[in-house]
Amino acid sequence: MSRFGTWIAVAFLLLTGASGIQGSMSDWAQAVGPGQRACTVAVALMGFLGIGGAVGTFFRRTWTRPVVLAWGLCVASASALAPMAWGDAGPATGVASGLLGAGLAALTYLGIRRRVGPAAPT
């Protein structure tokens, strides 16, 4: 992916990071029930991991890959849970939303992958 794609991915990580932190702080007090609380926790984690992923990408740290993968899991789970927990949508809507969130997370991972270097050996 090009440099432009990398910086779009970093901007997306920053925007979702800031939005996740701000949104989770305001939503926690309004959350009723386990579904809304789980969604709020996923959004908060998405926020902190998004900021961490953007910083790691900027400084080319190899630990960025697992951080962005964890961020992607949070994006997908929050995307799947939010319509059902907050909007009373059905499971089909939750699955579709979760798949779209996972797709965006995968594109973001592809955007940062080359900049942060090879994955650490396992």
Beta strands, then each sheet from edge to edge (+ up, - down):
end
